[in-house]
Amino acid sequence: MINKTEKIFKTRTLLTLFNNAFRNMLIICCVFISMLAFSQKLKQIELKQANSLEYDKSLGENVKRLIGNVVFEHEKVLLYCDSAYLYASDSLDAFANVHIQQGDSLNLYADALKYNAILKTAELKKNIRLIEKEMILTTELLNYDMNISVANYVNGGKIVNKENTLTSKIGIYYSANKDFFFKKDVVLHNPKYLIKCDTLKYSTNSKIAYFLGPTTISSDANFIYSENGWYNTKKDISQFGQKAYLLNKDQQLKGDTLYYDRKKGLGRAYGNVEIIDTTQHLTITGDYAEYLEKTQNSFIKGNTLLRQVYNNDTLFLHADLFRSMLEDTIKQDSLQQQNRILLAYNRVKFFKSDLQGKCDSLAFTYRDSTMRLFINPVLWSGNNQLTAEKMELSIKDGAINGVELINTSFIISEEDSLNYNQIQGKKMTGYFTENELYKIDVLGNGQSIYYAKDGTQSIGVNKVVCSDMRIFIAKNQFQKVSFITKPEAVFYPIGELSPQELRLKNFKWRVLEQPHSVKDIFIW
């Protein structure tokens, strides 16, 4: 029984040892086959030419020293130099007039080179030039991986092509797809502009530069800032995002996204758009804007809001669309002058603490600082409501200076909730001091209804017809009326006239349309 058990145990032990041995043999064969395949795949560096050859045992076994017109070849890559050390046909050091030629288009020059045939990597030092077609890269230290055709530098480099010169601290060149990646102190010089950024990717095929991080583009026409975007240097078109803005002589354009066509001089802004006019202390916001450099015309639309600072107060104005444009050049005192006009179209409404208004459209001329209101305009100044077919509001030193009411002019001042002082005429001129209306001149077809007072108590009503008259106002109340031509005046005691008789023709009290805050100007 014991003999039988021992035989079984010995048999099993022999089988296990045989299996282990067979498995080890397979592993050894696989490794051997892999090494054989690798050695067959790896091509050694081939010495093509040299004026002299020496062996230098101090550097190791099988080290060859080559001097004069040295030429190597490795996997269709040619290497030229004045002298070299060749180590066992798998690596070398080259010195003086080093030249690597890969294919028909790529050439590398340097003072020194370390080349590893196994890894297919090259480390070049001093006076390096990488030339590929019209592009030249220069640096002092360059690593080149021939497996993936990638070159990189980390100690500063410069790239020059037809029109562009680019410098950076770090650079990577992908030769296969002709792409560059630059990092730190990136500067791109072009005759038309100068780009400075932290990170830039550039494709020599598409001629497009991609930005990441703070970027500035300067030119004679404008200045652009962005923190991401792209620039097509061939077509001169670009798009920018993240804190992007475009700045010219007098205006600044902001938006979530900016598009710029340099050849056409066309700028577009999308989302949270802001146009700032530094000369007029004026800002317009909206959803979309366009700007044309050649004509200096621009427009902005979508949830628009204009803000203009007047001393310690601010005017807020809303319209469906704003357009800024230049009139034709005019001659004045032998000098060429251009007049900029700001137009506001459709459903115009504005609010200022001491002045509010509403009209269908509006024009502001910069040269004479005049605001013109068209189509059913109305102004509110204190307790006074001013209406006419057309209005002209003049501004001086940041304050309201005067107003012209043209055709069907009408001024209403609320005496109380039922009674109103009224003036009507063909044309009226209102005068302001410290942004308050204090005097009105009526020219042509003048009519008025105003309440006479004894202290604060109304004692009667004056109805006057007079071609021309002058009204004085204090604390937003009628104080005195002067009749310039022969008046027809009648005084009526309180209560004698009917409500209809206490209204001039064309009377319309529009207080429900008056904005009392900034949010009201968006309600039509």
C-alpha atoms as one frame of an Amber mdcrd trajectory, in Angstrom:
protein
   0.000   0.000   0.000   2.817   2.394   0.891   4.711   1.565  -2.296   1.669
   2.369  -4.378   1.200   5.759  -2.643   4.859   6.623  -3.068   4.667   5.800
  -6.763   1.668   8.104  -7.221   3.416  10.934  -5.305   6.604  10.570  -7.335
   4.659  10.547 -10.581   2.814  13.754  -9.659   6.073  15.442  -8.605   7.715
  14.564 -11.915   4.728  15.950 -13.843   4.869  19.241 -11.874   8.579  19.641
 -12.476   8.094  18.896 -16.164   5.296  21.497 -16.460   7.378  24.166 -14.720
  10.361  23.441 -16.918   8.251  23.545 -20.053   6.691  26.873 -19.007  10.103
  28.409 -18.295  11.317  27.206 -21.668   8.364  28.948 -23.342   9.101  32.216
 -21.500  12.771  32.052 -22.472  11.830  31.360 -26.100   9.391  34.284 -26.165
  11.978  36.655 -24.686  14.593  35.400 -27.115  12.237  35.807 -30.094  11.282
  39.359 -28.898  14.922  40.331 -28.487  15.728  38.873 -31.887  12.828  40.803
 -33.477  13.901  44.012 -31.699  17.499  43.604 -32.790  16.359  43.001 -36.367
  13.991  46.003 -36.188  16.591  48.367 -34.684  18.869  49.719 -37.357  22.362
  50.741 -36.337  23.948  54.072 -37.117  25.785  53.764 -40.386  28.991  55.692
 -40.955  28.905  56.988 -44.529  32.007  59.134 -44.592  34.890  60.609 -42.530
  38.388  61.898 -43.336  39.930  59.940 -40.470  38.909  57.333 -37.908  40.504
  56.688 -34.503  39.767  54.450 -31.528  39.774  56.092 -28.119  39.868  53.389
 -25.393  39.771  56.036 -22.677  36.126  56.554 -23.585  35.264  52.849 -23.589
  35.375  49.781 -25.774  34.438  50.151 -29.454  34.318  53.958 -29.254  35.296
  55.500 -32.550  36.533  59.040 -33.014  35.753  60.506 -36.452  37.282  63.717
 -37.801  36.607  65.759 -40.942  33.531  65.749 -43.241  31.744  63.203 -41.087
  28.458  61.815 -42.449  26.121  59.342 -40.704  22.827  57.814 -41.763  20.155
  56.327 -39.535  16.724  55.281 -40.796  16.782  57.734 -43.705  18.037  60.575
 -41.482  21.363  62.096 -42.548  23.726  63.685 -40.037  26.717  65.871 -40.937
  29.414  67.308 -38.638  33.108  68.191 -38.399  33.891  65.553 -35.746  32.096
  62.914 -33.714  32.307  60.045 -31.224  30.417  56.905 -32.255  29.461  54.551
 -29.405  28.801  50.901 -30.461  26.729  52.053 -33.436  23.725  52.993 -31.271
  24.620  56.534 -30.081  26.964  59.362 -30.930  28.182  62.809 -29.977  28.702
  65.280 -32.837  30.588  68.594 -32.785  30.874  71.699 -34.983  28.704  72.434
 -38.009  26.205  69.796 -36.975  23.463  69.302 -39.564  20.526  66.869 -39.390
  18.501  66.360 -42.552  15.171  64.543 -42.305  13.236  64.211 -45.533  13.117
  67.000 -48.101  11.928  69.834 -45.900  13.373  69.637 -42.351  16.941  70.686
 -41.534  18.507  71.090 -38.102  21.773  72.942 -37.404  23.735  73.249 -34.145
  27.211  73.410 -32.632  26.842  70.106 -30.747  24.592  67.037 -30.683  23.897
  63.958 -28.574  22.059  61.307 -30.615  20.551  58.049 -29.290  19.677  55.571
 -32.056  17.750  53.249 -29.724  15.464  55.995 -28.407  15.763  58.009 -31.648
  16.267  61.246 -29.719  18.567  64.165 -30.392  19.778  66.840 -27.972  21.216
  69.887 -29.746  23.198  72.710 -28.140  24.186  76.265 -29.096  23.405  78.274
 -32.244  20.522  75.985 -33.122  18.474  76.517 -36.264  15.509  74.369 -37.258
  14.478  75.171 -40.837  11.351  73.812 -42.463  10.254  75.447 -45.711   9.703
  79.169 -44.905   9.974  78.765 -41.117  13.173  79.180 -39.071  13.403  78.320
 -35.354  16.456  79.467 -33.386  17.383  78.588 -29.789  20.343  77.501 -27.637
  19.066  74.096 -26.438  16.688  71.841 -28.333  15.441  68.292 -27.814  14.105
  66.429 -30.845  12.213  63.119 -30.697  12.304  61.513 -34.153   9.784  58.810
 -33.166   6.980  61.376 -33.020   8.731  64.249 -34.881   8.517  66.637 -31.927
  11.073  69.322 -31.035  11.013  71.409 -27.856  12.987  74.106 -26.071  12.670
  75.419 -22.500  15.267  78.214 -22.356  13.840  80.641 -24.888  13.515  80.544
 -28.648  12.541  82.543 -31.723  10.565  81.595 -34.829  10.570  83.627 -38.041
   8.509  83.131 -41.189   7.419  85.480 -44.000   5.818  88.235 -41.899   5.786
  86.947 -38.318   8.470  86.808 -35.649   7.596  84.926 -32.456   9.569  84.601
 -29.226   8.801  82.597 -26.065  10.467  80.925 -23.077   9.061  77.449 -23.851
   8.193  76.032 -27.258   7.099  72.694 -28.717   7.029  71.976 -32.452   4.993
  69.078 -33.849   6.600  68.512 -37.234   4.037  65.934 -38.422   1.089  68.365
 -38.386   3.172  71.573 -38.409   1.785  72.855 -35.073   3.564  74.980 -32.450
   2.783  75.310 -28.757   4.325  78.241 -26.847   4.368  79.096 -23.144   5.590
  82.050 -21.010   6.340  85.551 -22.319   4.993  84.797 -25.799   5.388  87.743
 -28.227   4.301  87.670 -31.882   5.480  90.565 -34.078   3.666  91.329 -37.334
   3.898  94.538 -39.425   0.181  95.124 -38.717   0.001  94.182 -35.024   1.802
  92.950 -31.910   0.500  90.002 -29.850   1.586  89.328 -26.264   0.246  86.384
 -24.278   1.065  83.639 -21.780   0.087  80.604 -23.879  -0.293  80.273 -27.635
  -0.819  77.450 -30.105  -0.012  78.174 -33.755  -0.657  76.085 -36.864   1.646
  76.808 -39.785  -0.805  75.051 -42.118  -3.948  77.018 -41.216  -2.015  80.123
 -40.028  -4.333  80.254 -36.988  -3.092  81.231 -33.525  -5.042  80.038 -30.462
  -4.748  81.950 -27.158  -5.150  80.807 -23.577  -4.581  83.223 -20.716  -4.221
  87.030 -20.718  -3.567  88.200 -24.299  -3.135  91.643 -25.864  -3.136  92.601
 -29.549  -1.900  96.109 -30.338  -2.080  97.958 -33.652  -2.330 101.507 -34.986
  -6.114 101.092 -35.285  -6.951  99.566 -31.895  -6.008  97.557 -28.825  -7.586
  94.153 -28.028  -7.530  92.241 -24.730  -8.750  88.677 -24.203  -8.117  85.600
 -22.075  -8.981  83.027 -24.736  -9.662  83.010 -28.459  -8.072  82.587 -31.883
  -6.552  84.719 -34.642  -6.325  83.720 -38.315  -3.126  85.509 -39.351  -3.730
  84.722 -43.039  -7.297  86.073 -43.282  -6.867  88.633 -40.481 -10.012  87.510
 -38.665 -10.226  86.642 -34.980 -12.536  85.758 -32.135 -11.996  86.437 -28.441
 -13.722  85.555 -25.178 -13.433  85.857 -21.390 -13.045  89.513 -20.329 -12.504
  90.512 -23.966 -12.574  94.145 -25.085 -11.551  96.254 -28.082 -10.276  99.786
 -27.517  -9.834 102.506 -30.166  -9.156 106.240 -29.829 -12.401 107.237 -28.089
 -14.409 104.078 -27.530 -14.136 100.722 -25.832 -16.148  97.658 -26.930 -16.700
  94.752 -24.509 -18.608  91.467 -24.730 -18.672  87.800 -23.746 -17.441  87.098
 -27.292 -15.736  89.496 -29.714 -15.302  88.865 -33.437 -12.912  91.060 -35.436
 -12.149  91.227 -39.162  -9.046  93.411 -39.500  -9.207  93.695 -43.316 -12.829
  94.875 -43.258 -12.342  96.826 -40.040 -15.439  95.082 -38.655 -15.936  94.276
 -34.988 -18.844  92.321 -33.495 -19.694  91.706 -29.849 -22.075  89.098 -28.418
 -23.496  88.826 -24.902 -23.164  91.389 -22.084 -22.024  93.957 -24.636 -20.722
  97.307 -23.421 -19.661 100.361 -25.459 -17.834 103.035 -23.481 -17.280 106.542
 -24.885 -14.536 108.068 -22.742 -14.889 111.572 -24.209 -18.617 111.825 -23.415
 -18.541 109.806 -20.142 -21.133 107.598 -21.797 -21.725 103.843 -21.593 -24.203
 101.725 -23.584 -24.922  98.095 -22.741 -26.855  95.486 -24.744 -26.860  91.967
 -26.199 -25.240  92.540 -29.618 -23.113  95.242 -31.248 -21.198  95.956 -34.450
 -18.450  98.485 -35.157 -16.965  99.620 -38.509 -13.523 101.222 -38.204 -13.468
 102.886 -41.651 -16.681 104.860 -41.077 -16.426 104.783 -37.252 -20.091 103.763
 -37.191 -21.517 101.320 -34.668 -24.827 100.011 -33.373 -26.010  98.069 -30.339
 -29.334  96.339 -29.686 -31.093  93.965 -27.290 -31.917  95.026 -23.691 -30.012
  98.266 -24.239 -29.225 100.813 -21.554 -27.355 104.096 -21.970 -25.734 105.724
 -18.960 -24.250 109.211 -19.118 -22.741 110.987 -16.142 -23.651 114.643 -15.545
 -21.672 116.046 -12.627 -23.119 114.187  -9.621 -26.100 112.744 -11.495 -26.583
 110.080 -14.189 -28.924 109.870 -17.172 -30.352 106.398 -17.890 -31.870 105.888
 -21.346 -33.407 102.864 -23.065 -34.291 102.256 -26.732 -34.686  99.252 -29.021
 -31.483 100.179 -30.874 -28.629 102.682 -30.608 -26.546 103.773 -33.594 -23.404
 105.922 -33.451 -22.237 107.540 -36.692 -20.199 110.390 -38.156 -21.745 113.114
 -40.282 -19.871 114.314 -43.353 -16.798 116.366 -42.556 -17.566 120.075 -42.299
 -15.358 123.155 -42.569 -15.369 125.640 -39.740 -12.799 128.406 -39.186 -10.581
 126.795 -41.857 -10.467 123.578 -39.785 -11.842 120.171 -40.688 -14.322 118.924
 -38.092 -16.444 115.812 -37.860 -19.698 115.625 -35.972 -20.591 112.404 -34.206
 -24.276 111.603 -33.805 -25.841 109.089 -31.447 -29.242 107.856 -32.623 -31.792
 105.991 -30.481 -34.590 104.230 -32.330 -38.042 103.144 -31.190 -39.560 103.301
 -27.712 -37.068 105.744 -26.242 -37.469 106.443 -22.547 -35.042 108.008 -20.075
 -34.697 108.789 -16.395 -32.618 111.334 -14.517 -33.331 112.463 -10.968 -34.444
 115.922 -12.167 -35.507 115.153 -15.753 -37.436 112.337 -17.409 -38.586 111.861
 -20.987 -40.176 109.675 -23.619 -40.341 109.691 -27.442 -40.228 107.362 -30.435
 -36.688 108.311 -31.542 -33.844 110.550 -30.441 -30.650 112.059 -31.856 -27.725
 113.464 -29.867 -25.101 115.536 -31.696 -21.741 115.722 -29.953 -20.553 118.940
 -31.592 -23.256 121.152 -30.074 -24.275 118.783 -27.233 -27.905 118.841 -28.325
 -30.469 116.094 -27.811 -33.354 116.074 -30.325 -36.579 114.189 -29.566 -38.964
 113.109 -32.340 -42.511 111.718 -32.645 -44.807 112.444 -29.708 -42.035 113.531
 -27.304 -42.660 114.432 -23.671 -40.387 115.780 -20.916 -40.971 115.998 -17.180
 -39.005 118.516 -15.119 -40.134 118.714 -11.515 -43.922 119.320 -11.627 -43.773
 120.465 -15.262 -44.743 118.397 -18.287 -43.433 119.609 -21.669 -44.766 118.331
 -25.020 -44.401 119.366 -28.678 -44.047 117.869 -32.167 -40.282 118.099 -31.784
 -37.896 119.020 -28.955 -34.276 120.102 -28.750 -32.534 119.796 -25.398 -29.161
 121.562 -25.113 -26.506 120.462 -22.619 -23.568 122.538 -21.398 -20.790 121.495
 -19.022 -22.673 118.334 -18.137 -25.908 120.117 -17.180 -29.229 120.883 -18.918
 -28.920 124.410 -20.380 -32.149 124.889 -22.318 -34.949 123.290 -24.309 -36.691
 124.232 -27.580 -40.295 123.106 -28.064 -41.206 123.272 -31.756 -44.815 123.214
 -33.076 -47.854 122.538 -30.864 -45.795 123.331 -27.781 -47.513 122.723 -24.470
 -46.357 123.016 -20.854 -48.508 121.777 -17.979 -47.799 122.218 -14.271 -49.954
 120.455 -11.721 -51.540 122.927  -9.279 -53.335 120.137  -7.429 -54.922 116.812
  -8.362 -57.713 118.582 -10.319 -56.212 121.878 -11.494 -53.307 122.615 -13.820
 -51.329 125.643 -14.944 -51.023 125.532 -18.745 -49.102 127.311 -21.492 -49.540
 126.665 -25.201 -47.830 128.223 -28.209 -46.247 127.648 -31.587 -42.716 127.623
 -30.224 -41.294 127.782 -26.731 -37.806 128.131 -25.298 -37.156 126.899 -21.778
 -34.153 127.975 -19.702 -32.578 125.938 -16.916 -30.367 126.751 -13.982 -28.854
 123.956 -11.908 -30.995 121.565 -14.002 -34.257 123.273 -12.942 -36.596 125.082
 -15.349 -36.814 128.778 -14.332 -37.992 130.711 -17.423 -40.061 130.039 -20.567
 -40.418 132.250 -23.657 -43.501 131.677 -25.812 -43.295 132.802 -29.448 -46.487
 132.780 -31.517 -50.100 131.845 -30.702 -49.532 132.041 -26.985 -52.283 130.955
 -24.606 -52.177 130.314 -20.907 -54.264 129.287 -17.948 -52.613 129.841 -14.594
 -53.782 130.218 -11.016 -53.334 133.433  -9.070 -52.404 132.993  -5.436 -52.459
 134.782  -2.167 -49.640 133.107  -0.367 -50.325 129.410  -0.824 -54.068 129.885
  -1.426 -55.404 130.025  -5.021 -57.746 133.030  -5.413 -58.613 132.807  -9.084
 -57.736 131.721 -12.598 -56.145 133.858 -15.338 -56.968 132.991 -18.952 -54.672
 134.847 -21.329 -54.301 134.941 -25.116 -51.110 136.683 -26.174 -48.885 136.051
 -29.192 -45.634 136.249 -27.194 -45.159 135.922 -23.453 -42.601 135.067 -20.799
 -43.242 132.877 -17.770 -41.031 132.762 -14.672 -40.941 129.600 -12.560 -39.594
 129.060  -9.052 -39.567 125.783  -7.174 -41.391 124.176 -10.124 -44.357 126.574
  -9.725 -45.539 129.433 -12.002 -44.551 132.710 -10.284 -44.973 135.494 -12.844
 -46.151 135.985 -16.425 -44.987 138.868 -18.629 -46.987 139.653 -21.802 -44.759
 140.950 -24.568 -47.510 141.912 -27.061 -51.075 143.100 -26.394 -52.729 140.422
 -24.274 -56.359 139.426 -23.952 -56.607 138.484 -20.316 -59.609 137.578 -18.128
 -59.536 136.766 -14.435 -62.075 134.271 -13.082 -62.785 133.524  -9.434 -62.320
 129.969  -8.235 -65.267 127.749  -9.123 -66.673 129.968 -11.873 -65.286 127.978
 -14.804 -66.288 124.428 -15.693 -63.641 121.669 -15.881 -63.783 121.841 -19.701
 -63.134 125.581 -19.647 -60.101 125.015 -17.438 -58.394 123.000 -20.197 -56.638
 124.451 -23.250 -57.003 122.680 -26.565 -54.576 119.745 -26.943 -54.428 119.312
 -23.164 -53.168 115.842 -22.246 -51.774 114.972 -18.838 -49.390 112.035 -19.372
 -48.232 111.435 -15.820 -48.877 107.680 -16.056 -46.131 107.469 -18.706 -43.534
 109.195 -16.521 -40.678 106.960 -15.298 -39.936 107.265 -11.586 -36.957 104.905
 -11.525 -34.468 103.240 -13.874 -36.567 100.067 -14.167 -39.528 102.131 -15.443
 -37.702 103.084 -18.650 -38.018  99.465 -19.830 -41.827  99.646 -19.534 -43.527
 101.211 -22.552
